[in-house]
């Protein structure tokens, strides 16, 4: 990647203090203290260790004595030698160290300071509960607070916890009806990040016993929220800062082996409403989806170039998904890069090691939907020995994953001759045998009826239709037609088979989508063993207070082993 320095293992600027005993760092929001899963390497502990190894430390030791929630930024301490552990542990356990936090809240009222006293117990779904201090269960939790600044109903607080319980500050403030902004888990107002920051840590140095202080000022977004959230698109500098902050959250994807295409900015979910920024190898594609983003077009493009790509393309999306436009018009999708040099007309990107052909100047779409990366990984894992049907297949990306996963056979169906030809090129990239992996130009809806009549059966069916589509013979609207289309797909699913059903129609919330699928199964006369909601990739965060645009559900039918191959 030409701009790989966007994702260093660790920024030198994040180190606040370092000697042979301890290291204090300024952890960004969105970074876990330590790896949540064994194979993750994007946590602070792993990245700091990699940074120290790159500096020449053969086997650096990093002892963990405190933890900050993933979405809490600020001062975090690690020990560098085992000999330092005892002193540091005694200070944390004995509460002789001092920790200070800054948080933005609503609902404070006229109070200027106070003490929060509760008993904290585990709740449901990873949450904690704050009980009255007189309760006989739970752990004692005490936090002192005072107002640093306020503007109307908004306030910025300084908090000093005297105890160290899981989610202590978050759950205590929520219990007092003044939840932290961005803390939707505990009822906070929507914001692109949790507005909680560990601003200061004071303790005795484990060897010299001198006072050791780590300080980090609250990020600029705290003051921006307090002042009423100014326009995030107001300047090239503010946009570039937001892009860099979003890019930091994409570290795990950017460093994923065999992946050269992913999303950096996902609109309001990353604090830039109406703006998306995608990586395709050495190029960026910026999409503008609101009048405000269109008005700030030049500032946004200038900000994108600060990441250092070879070139930047721009797409102007229709304001309403139901509006059909000529996607190849220059006003919507210039064929050449608008910053830097243009990419080849077509080239190959990789995702989880698999090759896909993309075209950055060929209309609004590029040949691959990046938000389906994790679903393609799931398809690859589910496809061993399976007969796979990919409907509304576009360029066949799902089928590529299925072939790579060992699918016995596949049928790739799309009404467009152009994208089916593109799909065949993608399948050639994974050496798919055309005798067993067929790409067919056909309208999916009548094709499904014919397949059901013939008795064709598949073990895995992939259904990701567009929100709206019009062909010479039919018109499809997800809101009106998804249920009947899913029923038709379920009729060709073998007993025990699985349907991966997706929609990105913003007018279909998750609960309604699940109802569509339940009703579709009933219409098709099929018995569902399980409906499982699937999470989205980490590079597609939802806009604060909203559902993710992509809804994915894995439907598994009751039944036994796979039956015989479908008739042709």
N, C-alpha and C positions, 0 to 999 in steps of 0.2 A: 504494500500500500504506500503510495507516494507521500501521504501525510500521516504515517504511523506514529510520529512523535506527538500526535494529539493524545495518544493513550500510553504514556510512560507507566512503568510499573509503580512508580511513586514520584510525586513532585518534591523536589528539594525544598520548595517553599513551605511544604506542609510540616516540616520538622521544626519544632519550636525550641527544643533543647536536646542535646545528646552528649553523653560521655560514656565511659566504659561500664557504668552501673545501670543507667536508665536512659530511656528515650521518650520524649514528650512530642506528640504529633497533633496536628489540627485535622481531625478526620472530617472529610466531606459528608454531607447528607447523602443517603442512598447506599452507603458502604457499611456492610456488617463489620462488627468488631472481629469476629472470627468466622470461619466457613460454616454456613448452615448445612451444607452437604459435603461429604468427603471429597468429591471431585471438583468442588468450586475453588477457584483461585483468585476471586475478585474481592475478598474480604481484606480488611486493614492488616491483619496479622500476616496473611500470605503475601500480600503485595509489599509490605515493608520488609519481610524476609527476603523476597526476590531482589528488592532494591539494595539491601545490604550485601547480598551475594554478588550483585553486579559491581559493587564497589570494591570487592575483593575478599569479603568475609566468607571463609570456606563453609562454615556450618553455624550461622548466627543463631544465638539463643534469644528468644523473645518470650518472656513470662507475662501472662495475662492476670491482672489483679483488679481490673474494673471493666465494665462493659457499657457501651453506649448503644442504644437502640439503633438499628440500621438508618432510620430517617432522622436521627438526632445528630447534629454536627458538633464539632468542638474538640476540646482538649482531652486527649486519651494517653494514658501512660502504659509503657511496657518496660519490664526489666531486661537488662542486657546480660546479666550474670545470675546464676542460681544463688550465689552468695548474697545478692541484694534482696532476695525474695522475702526473707524473714522480716526484715525491718519494714518493708513496704506492706506486707500482709498484716502485720501488727497494727500499722497505722489505719489501714482501711477497715479492719475488723474492730479496732478499738475506737474508731470514729475520731481520731485525733487529726486527721487531714481535713481540709476545708474545700468544699466543692460549691461553685456558684454557677447558676444557669440563668439564661435569659429566655423568656417565652412571651409570645403575643397571644392575648386572650380577648374574648368578648364576655359581656355579662358581669363585669366587675362591680358596677355601681359606683358609689362615692368613696369606698374604702381606699386608704392609701397604703396600709400595711396590715399584716396579720400573721397568724400561725395556723397551719393546717395540721390537725391531729386526727388520725384514723387508725383502724385496724384493717390490714389488707389481706384478702383471701383470694385464691384462684377463682376465676369465673369460667365462662364458656368460650370456646373458640380462641384460646390464647389470651383472652382478656383477664384483667384483674378487677376485683370489686373492693370498694372502700366502705367499710362499716364504721359506725360511730365508735369513738375511742373507748366508750364504756363496754363495748362488746367483749365477750370472754374468748372469742376465737380469733384466729389470724395473727399477723405480725404487726407490731407497733410501727407507725409511720408518722414522722414529724418533719414538716417543711416550713421554714420561715420565708416570708415574701414581703416585697415592698414595690411600689410603683416607680418605675423609671421615667415613664412618659405616658401621656394619654391624649387622645384626640376624639372627643365625643364618646361613643360607645366602645372605642378601641383603646387597648392599653398594652403597654410593654412592661413586664414585670421582671424583677431580679429575684431569684429563688435560691435559698440555701437549705438543702436537705440535711437533716441531722441523722437520718437513717438511710439505708440503701436498699430499697425493695424494688422488685420488678415493676416497671411502669409507674413508680411512685408518684412523681410529679404529675404525670398525665392523668392518672386515675383520681388523685386527690383534687386537682383543679376541676375535673369533670364533676366530681361529687359535690363540689361547691357551686355548681351551675356557672362556671367560667372556664369552659374547655379551651384547650389550646387550638389555635387556628391551624387548619390542615390535618388535625387529628380526627379523621372521620370515624375511627374505631371507637372513640369515646365522645362522639357527638360534636366535634369541632367544625367550624365553618370551613367550606372547601377552599383549598389553596394548593398550588402545585407541589409544595413540600410541607413537612411538619415544621412549624415555627418554634422549635425548641433547640437551644444551643448551649453547650457546656462552655462557658466563657472563661472560667478560671479554675485552676487546681493548685492548692497550696499544701505542701507537706515537707517533712524533713528529709534531706538527702540521706540515703541509706548508709553512706560512708562518712561524709564530712559532718553530718547532722545540721548543716546550715539550711536555712529556709529555701526551698526550691519552689518557684512559682512559674506556672505555665498560663499564658493569657492568650485569648483569641477573641477579637471583637465580633459582635453579631454580624452575620452577612447582611449585605445591603437590602435584601428582600424584606427583612424585618421592618426597617424604617419605611420602605416603600409601602408595605401593607398599612402601617400605622398612619401614613399620610394620605391614605385613600387609594392606593394602588394606581400609580400613574400609568399611562399608556406604555405597554411593554415594547411597542414598536416605535418609540419616540426618537431613537437615534441609532446609528450604526453601532455605536459602542454598547448600548444596552442590549441590542439584539445579539451582538457577538458574544457578550457575557452570558446571555441565556443559552446560546448554542453550545458554548463551552461547558456550561453547567450540565446541560442535557447529555453532552458527549461523555462526560465523566460517568454518568449512570449506565452508559453502554459499554463499559470496559470489558465485561465478561463476554459480550458478543464480539466486540472488536478483536479480542485476543483468542477467540474460539478457533481451534485449528481447522483449516479448510473452509473458512467462511470469509467471503470478501464483499458481501452485500447485506445491508441491514439498515435500520432506521436510526437516525440520530435525534431528530426532533419530531415529536408527535403532537403538534398543535397545542391546545390548551393544557394537555396533560404534562407538557414541559414548559408551560409559562409563555408560549408564543401562539396565541389563538390565530387560526387561519393559516398557519405555516407548518409544512412538513419538510424535512431534509433527509434524504436517503443517500447512502453510500453505494456506489456500484464500482467496485475496483478502485481506480484512481480518480473517479469522477463523482460529483455530487449532483443530485436532482432535487431541486427546490420546487415545491408545489404551493400555490397560493389559492386559498379556498374561501376568502372573504373580501369584501370591498376594502376593509381596512388594510389587509395584507397587500392587496393590489396597489393601494395608494402608497405603501411603503416599499414597493418592489425594489427600487434601486438600493435602498439602505439594507434590505434583507440580503440581496445578492452580494453587496460589498461585504457584509458581515460573514456570509458563507465562505467567501474567498480567504478569510483569515485562518481557516483550517488548513490551507495549503494544498487543495486538490489541483490536478492538472487542468480541470475545467469544470464549469457549473452550467447545468441545463435548468430551464425553468418551464413549469407547466401551470397554466391557469385553469383551474377546475371549474366546471359549471357551478353556479350558485345553488342549484337544486338538482338532486340526483335524478329526478324524473325528466329533466330537460335534456333532450337529445341534441347534441351539437356535432359538427364535423371536427373530430378530434385532431385532424391533421392540419387544420388551418394555422397559419403562422401566429396569429394573435393568441391562440390557446397553447400551442406547442411548437416553438421554433425548432427547426431541424438541426441547427447548429448550437454549440455552446454559446451562452451569452457572456461568459467570463472565461478567460483562459483558452485553451485549445480544445477542439472537438474530439470526441472519441471516434473510433472506427464505426462504420455504419452498423455493424453487429459485432459483438465480442462475447466471450464466455466469462461469466462470474461463477463463483463456487459457493455452495451453501452446505455446511456439514460434510464437505468433501465431494459433493456431487456437482457436475457441470450443468449450467443452464445458459442458453443463448439469450442475450438481451439486446435491445435496440433503444437507445436513449432519445433518438430524434424521430421516432416513428409514432407520433400521436401522443395521447395522454398517458397511455400505459406503456410499460417497458418490456413486457414479456414474462414477468413474474410478479406475483403478489407477495411482498416481503412479510406481510403479517401472518402468512400461513407457514412460516418456517417450522414452528414446533409441531404443527399438524402434519407436515411432511415427514418430520422425524418419527411421529407416531405411526404414520402409514408405513414407513420403512420397517418399523419394528413389528407391525402386524401382518406383513404381506408374505411371510415365508410359506411357500406351497399354496398360496391362495389364488383364486380366480377373481380378478379385480375389475370393477367397472368404474370408470371416471366420466361423470356426466358434466355437461357445460365445462368441458375440460380446458378451454383456452389453449395454452401452449403445452399442455400435458405435464406440468411440473409434478403433480401428484403421481402420475404414472411413472415418471423417472424414479421417484422415491420407492414406489412399489417394486419396480424391476430390480433396483439396487438391493431391496430387501428379500429378493428371491421369489417373487410372484411366479406362479406356474403359468399364468396367462393373464392378459389384460385387454380391455376394450376401452379405447379413448374416443369419446364422442363429443363433437362440437359442430355447430351449423356453419361455421366459417371455414371456407377452403384455405384461406391464408393462414389461420392459426393452426389448422390441422397439418399443413405442410411444415409449419414451425415446430409442432409437436413431434413430427417424424424426425426432424433434425435433432431435437433434444433426446429422443430415444436412441438415435444412433450414437450419441455421446456416452451412453451406458451399455452399448453393444447389445441392444434389445433385438431378439430374433423376430422379424416382422411376421413370421408364420404363427407365432404365439402371442405377439403383442401388436394388436391391430389399432391403427388410428383411422377413424371413420368420420367423414363429413356427413353429418345428418342432424336433423332437428331432434333434440333429445326426447321431447314429449311423445311424438308419434313413434319414435324408435322404441321407447320403453313399452308402449302398448303391444307392439309387434313382438318384442322379446318375451313379454309375459305370455302371450298367446302361444308362442313356440315352446314354452317351458324352459327357457334359458334361466340359469341360476348362477349367482355369484356369491363368493364368500365375503367380499368387502366391496361396498358401494360408496363412492365419494360424490357428495352432492353439495356443490357450492355455486349456485346460480347467481347471475347478476341481480341487482335489485329491480331493474327494469330492462326489458329486451324486446325487440320487435324483429320478426323475420317475415319473409314473404307470405308464410302461411299461418303464423301465430303471433300472439303478443303475450309476454310474461310479466307479471307484477308479483314480487315476492309477497307483498301484503295480501294479495288476493289469491295467489296460485301456489304458494309454497306447500300448503297442506296437501293439495291434490297431487303435486309433483312428488312429494315425499312418499305418499301412499303408492304411487306408481313405482317408485324406486324400491320400496319395501316388498312389492309383489315379486321382484326378481331376486330377492335376497334369500339365500339358502338357509335352512334351519341352523341355528347357532351362529349365523352370519352377523356382520356388523355394518352399520350405516354411519358414516361420518357426515353429519349434516351441519352446514355452516350458512350463516347469513351476515352481511354487514349493513343490512337495512336499518337505519337509525330509528325508524318507526316501529320496529319489532323488538320490544324489550325481551330479556331472557325468559321471563316467566311466560310470556305469550308464545315465544318460540318453542318452549317445552310443551305447551298445550297443543300447538300445531302438530308436533311429532306424536304426542299421545293419540290425538284424533286421527292422524294419518295411519297409525298402526291399527286402530280400530277399523278404519275404512278399508284397509287392505286385508283385514282378517288375520293379522299376525299378532302373536303374543310376545310382548317385550319382557325380557329378563332384567334389563337395566338401562336407564338413561343417565349418562354421566356428563356433567358440564366440564369442559376442558378450559384450562387457563390460557390466557394470551401470552405472547412473547413479552419479555421485559422491556423491549424497545417500543412497545405500543401502549404506554400508560393511558388510562382513560382521563378525559377532562374532569377536573374536580367536581364532585357532585353528580357525575354522570356514569352510566354504564359504559364499558368498552364497546366500540362500534362493532367488533367482530364477536359473534356468538357462535360457539362450536359445541356440539353435543354428540357423543358417541352412543348410538343406539345398538344394543345387543339383543338379538332374538333368542327365544328359547329354542332348544334343539340339540341334536347330537353332532356326530362327526360330519365332516364335509361329504357331500354326495358326489356323484359322478360329474365329470366335466360337462358344461353346457353344450347342447347341440348347436351346430352351425348350419 
